Amino acid sequence: MHTVLGSNGQIGTEVARELRQRFDREVRLVSRRPRPVSARDELVPADLLDPAQTHRAVEGSEVVYLTAGLPMDTQLWVEQWPVLMRNVIAACAAHGAKLVFFDNTYMYPQTAEPQSEATEFRPHGPKGEVRGAIARELLDAIASGRVEGLIGRAPEFYGPAQTQSVTTSMVIDPLWAGKTAKVLVSADTRRSLIYTPDASRALALLGNTPDAFGRTWHLPVDPERPTYRQLVERAAATFGVVPKLRVLRPWQLRLAGLVSRKAQGAAELLPRYGVDNLFVADSFTRRFPDFRVTTIDEGLGAIRDERRAADP
């Protein structure tokens, strides 16, 4: 049994689909109100902030994929992420289940230095601090032999369906609607972007590769790394709209933060948009040379086709 925690999110949904289609696994989907991805899925409602419910959700699992997300609210992250990770590690340890954690890069320095698995954690604010803390907690549990696990880490992502990210909500969605894309701090720094189906395929592959456990993996990205200005131009050309772009400066986000908790939560991430983001996934590419990464143009084309089919 392969169990997906946080199964209603885009990554969780795609991981579940990949586990069925490529690996023919029995799949259990866990969230507060889980939705089936295929007819054979086992659905288990659970609140991962409750240790007893988490324990029951993991019972009988061979591999557990932690793909859960929280709203962009700093206070929620600080309060809930440590509890959630502690509950999941305890449940996996109790049942002898392997743990695959889908992680982000918030704990990394917000500089132009290339980011590899060896990059030191130097968070800029509370979101980065809590992400670094829960990653260390899992790595410590792995090192001590308490659980067998791995971390699959991804940079900024974009993708189809219900993908939630800065790039999707501020660039792709507005352009699709014929409106102006909004970019944080600078439109001319290079961005490492991962297509959500690629992230999910890579995560499922790692979870089904026994010798992949025991370490952190950077998930594969298109090595092109376009600027947001280039992304806006190419997305607009793909969608058949005018490439309208507006750059939001830090003072504007700070002003918005006076009335919006979401804007407050985004403020600590602003430095990362003022410099190149160079996410390096060479270790994954060497280990899985046959894994095909979706190019930016292919990803934008797939988003266009999906949205046209949904709203012809």
Contacts in CASP RR format, 6 or more apart in sequence:
PFRMAT RR
TARGET T0000
AUTHOR 0000-0000-0000
METHOD contacts of the structure
MODEL  1
MHTVLGSNGQIGTEVARELRQRFDREVRLVSRRPRPVSARDELVPADLLD
PAQTHRAVEGSEVVYLTAGLPMDTQLWVEQWPVLMRNVIAACAAHGAKLV
FFDNTYMYPQTAEPQSEATEFRPHGPKGEVRGAIARELLDAIASGRVEGL
IGRAPEFYGPAQTQSVTTSMVIDPLWAGKTAKVLVSADTRRSLIYTPDAS
RALALLGNTPDAFGRTWHLPVDPERPTYRQLVERAAATFGVVPKLRVLRP
WQLRLAGLVSRKAQGAAELLPRYGVDNLFVADSFTRRFPDFRVTTIDEGL
GAIRDERRAADP
1 25 0 8 1.000
1 26 0 8 1.000
1 27 0 8 1.000
1 28 0 8 1.000
1 42 0 8 1.000
1 60 0 8 1.000
1 61 0 8 1.000
1 62 0 8 1.000
2 19 0 8 1.000
2 23 0 8 1.000
2 25 0 8 1.000
2 26 0 8 1.000
2 27 0 8 1.000
2 28 0 8 1.000
2 61 0 8 1.000
2 62 0 8 1.000
2 63 0 8 1.000
2 64 0 8 1.000
2 65 0 8 1.000
2 207 0 8 1.000
3 27 0 8 1.000
3 28 0 8 1.000
3 29 0 8 1.000
3 30 0 8 1.000
3 44 0 8 1.000
3 57 0 8 1.000
3 58 0 8 1.000
3 61 0 8 1.000
3 63 0 8 1.000
3 64 0 8 1.000
3 65 0 8 1.000
3 97 0 8 1.000
4 12 0 8 1.000
4 15 0 8 1.000
4 16 0 8 1.000
4 19 0 8 1.000
4 27 0 8 1.000
4 28 0 8 1.000
4 29 0 8 1.000
4 30 0 8 1.000
4 64 0 8 1.000
4 65 0 8 1.000
4 67 0 8 1.000
5 30 0 8 1.000
5 31 0 8 1.000
5 48 0 8 1.000
5 54 0 8 1.000
5 57 0 8 1.000
5 58 0 8 1.000
5 64 0 8 1.000
5 65 0 8 1.000
5 66 0 8 1.000
5 67 0 8 1.000
5 68 0 8 1.000
5 88 0 8 1.000
6 12 0 8 1.000
6 30 0 8 1.000
6 31 0 8 1.000
6 48 0 8 1.000
6 66 0 8 1.000
6 67 0 8 1.000
6 68 0 8 1.000
6 69 0 8 1.000
7 13 0 8 1.000
7 16 0 8 1.000
7 29 0 8 1.000
7 30 0 8 1.000
7 31 0 8 1.000
7 34 0 8 1.000
7 35 0 8 1.000
7 37 0 8 1.000
7 67 0 8 1.000
8 29 0 8 1.000
8 31 0 8 1.000
8 33 0 8 1.000
8 34 0 8 1.000
8 35 0 8 1.000
9 31 0 8 1.000
9 67 0 8 1.000
9 69 0 8 1.000
9 162 0 8 1.000
10 159 0 8 1.000
10 160 0 8 1.000
10 161 0 8 1.000
10 162 0 8 1.000
10 163 0 8 1.000
10 164 0 8 1.000
10 196 0 8 1.000
10 200 0 8 1.000
11 67 0 8 1.000
11 102 0 8 1.000
11 196 0 8 1.000
11 199 0 8 1.000
11 200 0 8 1.000
11 203 0 8 1.000
12 65 0 8 1.000
12 67 0 8 1.000
12 200 0 8 1.000
13 37 0 8 1.000
13 161 0 8 1.000
13 162 0 8 1.000
13 200 0 8 1.000
14 196 0 8 1.000
14 197 0 8 1.000
14 199 0 8 1.000
14 200 0 8 1.000
14 201 0 8 1.000
15 65 0 8 1.000
15 67 0 8 1.000
15 200 0 8 1.000
15 203 0 8 1.000
15 204 0 8 1.000
16 27 0 8 1.000
16 29 0 8 1.000
16 37 0 8 1.000
16 38 0 8 1.000
16 41 0 8 1.000
17 37 0 8 1.000
17 38 0 8 1.000
17 200 0 8 1.000
18 200 0 8 1.000
18 201 0 8 1.000
18 204 0 8 1.000
19 25 0 8 1.000
19 27 0 8 1.000
19 204 0 8 1.000
19 208 0 8 1.000
20 27 0 8 1.000
20 37 0 8 1.000
20 38 0 8 1.000
20 40 0 8 1.000
20 41 0 8 1.000
22 201 0 8 1.000
22 204 0 8 1.000
23 204 0 8 1.000
23 208 0 8 1.000
25 208 0 8 1.000
26 40 0 8 1.000
26 42 0 8 1.000
27 37 0 8 1.000
27 38 0 8 1.000
27 40 0 8 1.000
27 41 0 8 1.000
27 42 0 8 1.000
28 41 0 8 1.000
28 42 0 8 1.000
28 43 0 8 1.000
28 44 0 8 1.000
28 57 0 8 1.000
28 61 0 8 1.000
29 35 0 8 1.000
29 36 0 8 1.000
29 37 0 8 1.000
29 41 0 8 1.000
29 42 0 8 1.000
29 43 0 8 1.000
29 44 0 8 1.000
30 44 0 8 1.000
30 45 0 8 1.000
30 46 0 8 1.000
30 48 0 8 1.000
30 57 0 8 1.000
31 45 0 8 1.000
31 46 0 8 1.000
31 68 0 8 1.000
32 45 0 8 1.000
32 46 0 8 1.000
32 47 0 8 1.000
33 45 0 8 1.000
34 43 0 8 1.000
34 44 0 8 1.000
34 45 0 8 1.000
35 43 0 8 1.000
36 43 0 8 1.000
44 56 0 8 1.000
44 57 0 8 1.000
46 53 0 8 1.000
46 54 0 8 1.000
46 56 0 8 1.000
46 57 0 8 1.000
47 53 0 8 1.000
47 54 0 8 1.000
48 54 0 8 1.000
48 57 0 8 1.000
48 68 0 8 1.000
48 84 0 8 1.000
48 87 0 8 1.000
48 88 0 8 1.000
49 80 0 8 1.000
49 83 0 8 1.000
49 84 0 8 1.000
49 87 0 8 1.000
50 87 0 8 1.000
51 87 0 8 1.000
51 90 0 8 1.000
51 91 0 8 1.000
54 87 0 8 1.000
54 88 0 8 1.000
54 90 0 8 1.000
54 91 0 8 1.000
55 87 0 8 1.000
55 90 0 8 1.000
55 91 0 8 1.000
55 94 0 8 1.000
55 95 0 8 1.000
57 91 0 8 1.000
58 64 0 8 1.000
58 88 0 8 1.000
58 91 0 8 1.000
58 92 0 8 1.000
58 94 0 8 1.000
58 95 0 8 1.000
58 97 0 8 1.000
59 91 0 8 1.000
59 95 0 8 1.000
60 95 0 8 1.000
60 97 0 8 1.000
61 92 0 8 1.000
61 95 0 8 1.000
61 97 0 8 1.000
62 97 0 8 1.000
62 98 0 8 1.000
63 97 0 8 1.000
63 98 0 8 1.000
63 99 0 8 1.000
63 100 0 8 1.000
63 207 0 8 1.000
63 208 0 8 1.000
64 88 0 8 1.000
64 91 0 8 1.000
64 92 0 8 1.000
64 97 0 8 1.000
64 98 0 8 1.000
64 99 0 8 1.000
64 100 0 8 1.000
65 100 0 8 1.000
65 102 0 8 1.000
65 203 0 8 1.000
65 204 0 8 1.000
65 207 0 8 1.000
66 85 0 8 1.000
66 88 0 8 1.000
66 99 0 8 1.000
66 100 0 8 1.000
66 101 0 8 1.000
66 102 0 8 1.000
67 102 0 8 1.000
67 203 0 8 1.000
68 84 0 8 1.000
70 76 0 8 1.000
70 77 0 8 1.000
70 80 0 8 1.000
70 81 0 8 1.000
71 262 0 8 1.000
72 262 0 8 1.000
72 265 0 8 1.000
72 266 0 8 1.000
73 261 0 8 1.000
73 262 0 8 1.000
73 265 0 8 1.000
74 126 0 8 1.000
74 127 0 8 1.000
74 261 0 8 1.000
74 264 0 8 1.000
74 265 0 8 1.000
74 268 0 8 1.000
77 126 0 8 1.000
77 127 0 8 1.000
77 130 0 8 1.000
77 131 0 8 1.000
78 126 0 8 1.000
78 130 0 8 1.000
81 130 0 8 1.000
81 131 0 8 1.000
81 134 0 8 1.000
82 130 0 8 1.000
82 133 0 8 1.000
82 134 0 8 1.000
82 137 0 8 1.000
85 134 0 8 1.000
85 137 0 8 1.000
85 138 0 8 1.000
86 137 0 8 1.000
88 99 0 8 1.000
89 99 0 8 1.000
89 137 0 8 1.000
89 138 0 8 1.000
89 141 0 8 1.000
89 146 0 8 1.000
89 147 0 8 1.000
91 97 0 8 1.000
92 98 0 8 1.000
92 99 0 8 1.000
92 147 0 8 1.000
93 141 0 8 1.000
93 146 0 8 1.000
93 147 0 8 1.000
96 147 0 8 1.000
96 148 0 8 1.000
97 147 0 8 1.000
98 147 0 8 1.000
98 148 0 8 1.000
98 149 0 8 1.000
98 207 0 8 1.000
98 213 0 8 1.000
99 138 0 8 1.000
99 147 0 8 1.000
99 148 0 8 1.000
99 149 0 8 1.000
99 150 0 8 1.000
100 149 0 8 1.000
100 150 0 8 1.000
100 152 0 8 1.000
100 203 0 8 1.000
100 206 0 8 1.000
100 207 0 8 1.000
101 135 0 8 1.000
101 138 0 8 1.000
101 149 0 8 1.000
101 150 0 8 1.000
101 151 0 8 1.000
101 152 0 8 1.000
102 152 0 8 1.000
102 154 0 8 1.000
102 199 0 8 1.000
102 203 0 8 1.000
103 131 0 8 1.000
103 135 0 8 1.000
103 151 0 8 1.000
103 152 0 8 1.000
103 153 0 8 1.000
103 154 0 8 1.000
103 216 0 8 1.000
104 131 0 8 1.000
104 153 0 8 1.000
104 154 0 8 1.000
104 155 0 8 1.000
105 115 0 8 1.000
105 153 0 8 1.000
105 154 0 8 1.000
105 155 0 8 1.000
105 279 0 8 1.000
106 123 0 8 1.000
106 127 0 8 1.000
106 128 0 8 1.000
106 131 0 8 1.000
106 132 0 8 1.000
106 269 0 8 1.000
107 121 0 8 1.000
107 122 0 8 1.000
107 123 0 8 1.000
107 128 0 8 1.000
107 129 0 8 1.000
107 131 0 8 1.000
107 132 0 8 1.000
107 135 0 8 1.000
108 115 0 8 1.000
108 119 0 8 1.000
108 121 0 8 1.000
108 122 0 8 1.000
108 123 0 8 1.000
109 119 0 8 1.000
109 120 0 8 1.000
109 122 0 8 1.000
109 124 0 8 1.000
110 124 0 8 1.000
110 269 0 8 1.000
110 271 0 8 1.000
110 272 0 8 1.000
110 275 0 8 1.000
111 275 0 8 1.000
112 189 0 8 1.000
112 275 0 8 1.000
112 276 0 8 1.000
112 277 0 8 1.000
112 278 0 8 1.000
113 119 0 8 1.000
113 278 0 8 1.000
114 278 0 8 1.000
114 279 0 8 1.000
114 280 0 8 1.000
115 155 0 8 1.000
115 192 0 8 1.000
115 218 0 8 1.000
115 277 0 8 1.000
115 278 0 8 1.000
115 279 0 8 1.000
115 280 0 8 1.000
116 218 0 8 1.000
116 280 0 8 1.000
116 282 0 8 1.000
116 283 0 8 1.000
117 153 0 8 1.000
117 215 0 8 1.000
117 216 0 8 1.000
117 217 0 8 1.000
117 218 0 8 1.000
117 283 0 8 1.000
121 132 0 8 1.000
121 135 0 8 1.000
121 136 0 8 1.000
123 129 0 8 1.000
123 131 0 8 1.000
123 132 0 8 1.000
124 268 0 8 1.000
124 269 0 8 1.000
124 271 0 8 1.000
124 272 0 8 1.000
125 268 0 8 1.000
126 268 0 8 1.000
127 265 0 8 1.000
127 268 0 8 1.000
127 269 0 8 1.000
128 268 0 8 1.000
135 151 0 8 1.000
135 216 0 8 1.000
138 147 0 8 1.000
138 149 0 8 1.000
138 151 0 8 1.000
139 151 0 8 1.000
139 216 0 8 1.000
141 147 0 8 1.000
142 148 0 8 1.000
142 149 0 8 1.000
142 150 0 8 1.000
142 213 0 8 1.000
142 214 0 8 1.000
148 213 0 8 1.000
148 214 0 8 1.000
149 213 0 8 1.000
149 214 0 8 1.000
150 206 0 8 1.000
150 207 0 8 1.000
150 212 0 8 1.000
150 213 0 8 1.000
150 214 0 8 1.000
150 215 0 8 1.000
150 216 0 8 1.000
150 217 0 8 1.000
151 215 0 8 1.000
151 216 0 8 1.000
151 217 0 8 1.000
152 202 0 8 1.000
152 203 0 8 1.000
152 206 0 8 1.000
152 216 0 8 1.000
152 217 0 8 1.000
152 218 0 8 1.000
152 219 0 8 1.000
153 216 0 8 1.000
153 217 0 8 1.000
153 218 0 8 1.000
153 219 0 8 1.000
154 194 0 8 1.000
154 199 0 8 1.000
154 218 0 8 1.000
154 219 0 8 1.000
154 221 0 8 1.000
155 192 0 8 1.000
155 193 0 8 1.000
155 194 0 8 1.000
155 221 0 8 1.000
155 277 0 8 1.000
155 279 0 8 1.000
156 165 0 8 1.000
156 166 0 8 1.000
156 167 0 8 1.000
156 191 0 8 1.000
156 192 0 8 1.000
156 193 0 8 1.000
156 194 0 8 1.000
156 277 0 8 1.000
157 163 0 8 1.000
157 165 0 8 1.000
157 167 0 8 1.000
157 168 0 8 1.000
157 193 0 8 1.000
157 194 0 8 1.000
157 195 0 8 1.000
157 196 0 8 1.000
157 199 0 8 1.000
158 165 0 8 1.000
158 167 0 8 1.000
158 168 0 8 1.000
158 171 0 8 1.000
158 172 0 8 1.000
158 193 0 8 1.000
158 194 0 8 1.000
158 195 0 8 1.000
158 196 0 8 1.000
158 299 0 8 1.000
158 303 0 8 1.000
159 165 0 8 1.000
159 168 0 8 1.000
159 172 0 8 1.000
159 195 0 8 1.000
159 196 0 8 1.000
159 197 0 8 1.000
159 299 0 8 1.000
159 302 0 8 1.000
159 303 0 8 1.000
160 196 0 8 1.000
160 197 0 8 1.000
160 302 0 8 1.000
160 303 0 8 1.000
160 306 0 8 1.000
161 306 0 8 1.000
163 196 0 8 1.000
166 184 0 8 1.000
166 266 0 8 1.000
167 191 0 8 1.000
167 193 0 8 1.000
167 231 0 8 1.000
170 181 0 8 1.000
170 182 0 8 1.000
170 183 0 8 1.000
170 184 0 8 1.000
171 181 0 8 1.000
171 182 0 8 1.000
171 183 0 8 1.000
171 228 0 8 1.000
171 231 0 8 1.000
171 232 0 8 1.000
171 235 0 8 1.000
172 235 0 8 1.000
172 300 0 8 1.000
172 303 0 8 1.000
174 180 0 8 1.000
174 181 0 8 1.000
174 182 0 8 1.000
175 181 0 8 1.000
175 232 0 8 1.000
175 235 0 8 1.000
175 236 0 8 1.000
175 239 0 8 1.000
175 241 0 8 1.000
175 243 0 8 1.000
175 244 0 8 1.000
176 239 0 8 1.000
176 241 0 8 1.000
176 303 0 8 1.000
176 304 0 8 1.000
176 307 0 8 1.000
178 239 0 8 1.000
178 241 0 8 1.000
178 242 0 8 1.000
178 244 0 8 1.000
179 244 0 8 1.000
180 244 0 8 1.000
180 245 0 8 1.000
180 246 0 8 1.000
181 228 0 8 1.000
181 232 0 8 1.000
181 235 0 8 1.000
181 243 0 8 1.000
181 244 0 8 1.000
181 245 0 8 1.000
181 246 0 8 1.000
182 246 0 8 1.000
182 247 0 8 1.000
182 248 0 8 1.000
183 228 0 8 1.000
183 229 0 8 1.000
183 232 0 8 1.000
183 245 0 8 1.000
183 246 0 8 1.000
183 247 0 8 1.000
183 248 0 8 1.000
183 273 0 8 1.000
184 247 0 8 1.000
184 248 0 8 1.000
184 253 0 8 1.000
184 266 0 8 1.000
184 269 0 8 1.000
184 270 0 8 1.000
184 273 0 8 1.000
184 274 0 8 1.000
185 247 0 8 1.000
185 248 0 8 1.000
185 249 0 8 1.000
185 250 0 8 1.000
185 270 0 8 1.000
185 271 0 8 1.000
185 273 0 8 1.000
185 274 0 8 1.000
186 228 0 8 1.000
186 247 0 8 1.000
186 273 0 8 1.000
186 274 0 8 1.000
187 227 0 8 1.000
187 228 0 8 1.000
187 229 0 8 1.000
187 232 0 8 1.000
187 245 0 8 1.000
187 247 0 8 1.000
188 227 0 8 1.000
188 228 0 8 1.000
188 229 0 8 1.000
189 227 0 8 1.000
189 228 0 8 1.000
189 273 0 8 1.000
189 274 0 8 1.000
189 275 0 8 1.000
189 276 0 8 1.000
189 277 0 8 1.000
190 225 0 8 1.000
190 226 0 8 1.000
190 227 0 8 1.000
190 276 0 8 1.000
190 277 0 8 1.000
190 278 0 8 1.000
191 225 0 8 1.000
191 226 0 8 1.000
191 227 0 8 1.000
191 228 0 8 1.000
191 231 0 8 1.000
191 276 0 8 1.000
191 277 0 8 1.000
192 221 0 8 1.000
192 225 0 8 1.000
192 277 0 8 1.000
192 278 0 8 1.000
192 279 0 8 1.000
193 221 0 8 1.000
193 222 0 8 1.000
193 225 0 8 1.000
193 226 0 8 1.000
193 231 0 8 1.000
193 296 0 8 1.000
194 219 0 8 1.000
194 220 0 8 1.000
194 221 0 8 1.000
194 222 0 8 1.000
194 279 0 8 1.000
195 222 0 8 1.000
195 293 0 8 1.000
195 294 0 8 1.000
195 299 0 8 1.000
197 294 0 8 1.000
198 219 0 8 1.000
198 220 0 8 1.000
198 221 0 8 1.000
198 293 0 8 1.000
198 294 0 8 1.000
199 219 0 8 1.000
201 291 0 8 1.000
202 217 0 8 1.000
202 219 0 8 1.000
202 220 0 8 1.000
202 284 0 8 1.000
202 288 0 8 1.000
202 291 0 8 1.000
203 219 0 8 1.000
205 288 0 8 1.000
205 291 0 8 1.000
206 212 0 8 1.000
206 217 0 8 1.000
207 213 0 8 1.000
212 287 0 8 1.000
217 281 0 8 1.000
217 283 0 8 1.000
217 284 0 8 1.000
218 279 0 8 1.000
218 280 0 8 1.000
218 281 0 8 1.000
218 283 0 8 1.000
218 284 0 8 1.000
219 281 0 8 1.000
219 284 0 8 1.000
220 281 0 8 1.000
220 284 0 8 1.000
220 285 0 8 1.000
220 288 0 8 1.000
220 291 0 8 1.000
220 293 0 8 1.000
221 279 0 8 1.000
221 281 0 8 1.000
221 293 0 8 1.000
222 293 0 8 1.000
222 294 0 8 1.000
222 295 0 8 1.000
222 296 0 8 1.000
223 293 0 8 1.000
224 295 0 8 1.000
224 296 0 8 1.000
225 276 0 8 1.000
225 277 0 8 1.000
225 278 0 8 1.000
226 234 0 8 1.000
226 296 0 8 1.000
228 245 0 8 1.000
229 245 0 8 1.000
231 296 0 8 1.000
232 243 0 8 1.000
232 244 0 8 1.000
232 245 0 8 1.000
233 243 0 8 1.000
234 296 0 8 1.000
234 297 0 8 1.000
234 300 0 8 1.000
235 243 0 8 1.000
235 300 0 8 1.000
236 242 0 8 1.000
236 243 0 8 1.000
236 244 0 8 1.000
237 243 0 8 1.000
238 297 0 8 1.000
238 300 0 8 1.000
238 301 0 8 1.000
238 304 0 8 1.000
239 300 0 8 1.000
239 304 0 8 1.000
250 267 0 8 1.000
250 270 0 8 1.000
253 263 0 8 1.000
253 266 0 8 1.000
253 267 0 8 1.000
253 270 0 8 1.000
254 267 0 8 1.000
256 263 0 8 1.000
257 263 0 8 1.000
257 264 0 8 1.000
257 265 0 8 1.000
257 267 0 8 1.000
284 291 0 8 1.000
285 291 0 8 1.000
294 302 0 8 1.000
END
